[in-house]
Amino acid sequence: MTRVLLVHDIWLMRSALTALLEHADDIEVSAASWEKAPSQARSLRPDLCVVDADCPGSSRLPAHPTGQRCELLVLATSCRPGVLRRAAQAKALGFVNKDASPTLLLNAIRLVAAGKRYVDASLAADLVQAADMSLTPRELSVLALASDGASVPETASTLQLSKGTVRNYMSAIIRKTNARNWTDVVRISYGAGWV
């Protein structure tokens, strides 16, 4: 029996996916929001976590969303390579498109629970694009703060950088994303899931 913890912040979606997984004879499923996932995992000790990487709570996807070691399968939408990059950095073994069939999801769960990698074909190109992303971790930090509305002085203070260095990072981000200006950077970044 594979113990699965389903992590999703939207109650209706969490309930629907749980009901789907409960029909499988070889899966025991529990569900939790991102906030409650660590405590739920301590009591359940899942073999696998299935997480919706597009939920607001997942914006900083940890290496182990439950606080303990278990395999990770990510539900994502196509054309959002930033989300897939965070999932890959968190050591996800499985990537399933949210438009996939229930049968495909169940097969992916079984493969990932067995320690095998699964990448939905419709996400493969985005995963390659995520690996090729040219922004450095520091540039991503500046992007995250500035796109949330932090001013240059606030960003500099938070990251313990000079204001000039923050401006240099912002210029590099504009250039690397082929944006026209900072507003365009924010639009591109949100659309791709970088922030």
N, C-alpha and C positions, 0 to 999 in steps of 0.2 A: 504494500500500500504506500503510495507516494503522498506525503503530507505537503500541501500547497498553501501558502499564505498569499492571498490576493490583496494588493495594496492599491487603493483608488480613493480619491477624495470625494467623488460624487456618489452619494448613497445609492441612487437608482442604478447607476452603472455597476457599482460594486455588487448590489443584490442580483442583478441580471446575470453577471458573469459567474457569481457564486452558484446560482441556480443551474446554469449551463454545466459547470464542472461537477456538481453533485450527481449528475446522471451517469458519470463514469464510475465503473465498479472498482477501478484501481486507484482512485484519487480521493483523498480526504481533504476537504477544503475549509479554510477559515478566511475571514476577510477583515480588513481594518483600513482606517484612513492612514495617511502618512504620519500623522501625529501619534496615533496609537499603535503603529506597526511594531516598534521595538518591544513594548510590553506584551503585545499579543505573541510575538515571536519567542519571547522567553518562556511563555507557558506552552506554546505549540511545538517549538523546535522543528520548524519546517525543513523539508529537503529542498524546497524550491520556493522562491518568491516570484510572483507574476506581478509586475508593476506597470502602471500607466505612466509613461515618462512625460506625457504632456500635461499632467495635473499640476496646478500651481505649487503644491507641496514638494514636487519633485525637481524644482529648478536647480537644486544643488544635490543631485543624486549621489548619495554616499556609496562607498565601495560595498558596504553591506547594509542595505536599508533597514534591516531588522536589528542591527547591532551584533550579529553573530554570523558565522560562516554558513552560507547555503548558496545554492546555485541561483542565478538571476536570469529571468526572462522578461524582456521589455516589450510592451505594447506601444507602438509609435505610429505616426502618420508619415506618409512620404513627403518629400520636399522639405524636411526639417533636419538637415545634417547635424546641426548643433546639438539637438537632443540625442541623436545616435552617438555622437562623439562622447558626450557625458556618460552615456550608458556603456560604451566600450571602455572608457577610463575606469568605470566602476566594475569592470571585469564581467560584464554580462556575457552569457554564453548564447542566449537566444534573442532574436529580434523578429517580432511578428507585427505585420501591418494590421492596424485596427479595422481595416476593411476585409480582412481574411475571413474565411469560413470557420465555423466552430470546429469542424473536423480538423482543419489545419492547426488551429490553436491546440487542440488536444494532442495531436501528433507531436507538435513542437514541445509541449510540456513533458511528454514522455521521453523525448530525445534529450532535452536539457537536464531532466532529473537523472538520467543515466550518465551525465557528464559529457554529452556530445554537443557540438555547436550546431545551431540552426539559424539561418538567415533567410527570411522571406525574400523571394526573388524580387518582389516589388520594392524592397528597401536596399538592395545590394548596391545600386548606383549611388544612393545617398550615403551609404556607409563608406564607400570609396571616397566620395567628396569630403566626408567628415575627416577622414584620415589625411587628406591633402590640405586641410585648412591651414592657412599660413599665419594666423594670429598666434602670438606667444601667450603663455599663461598670464603674464603681466598685462598685456594688451587686452586680454579677455576680462581681467579684473577692472581695468579702467573703463572698458566698454560697459560692463555690468553696472557700475556705479553711475557713470555719466548718462546711460540710457534710462536709469531710474530717476534722473533729474538732478543728480548731485552736481554742484558747480565745480569748476576747476580747483578752487581752494579747498572745498570739502573733499573732493577726490584725492587731492594731494595730502591732506591731513589724514584721511582714512588709510591710505596706502603708504604713508610716511615717505612721500616723494616731494620734490620741489614742484612748484606750479609750472615751471618751464618744462620739466620732464613729462608732466601730465599732458601738456600741450603737444610735446613731441610725439608721445604715444597716440594722442588723438589724431594727429596728422598722418601718422603711419597707418592707423586703422582706416582712415578715409581712403588712403592710397591703396591699401591691400584689399579693401572690399569693393574697389572701383566705384565708390560713391561720389556724388557731386558735392555733398556737404554733410554736416553732422546729422541733420534731419533724415537724410537719405541713408546714412549709416544705421540709424535706429530702425528705420523701416525695414531695411535689408536684414538686419540682425534679428529682429523679432520674427520676421517671416521665415528665416532659416532655422530659428530655434537656438541661436547662439546665446541669447539672453532670455 
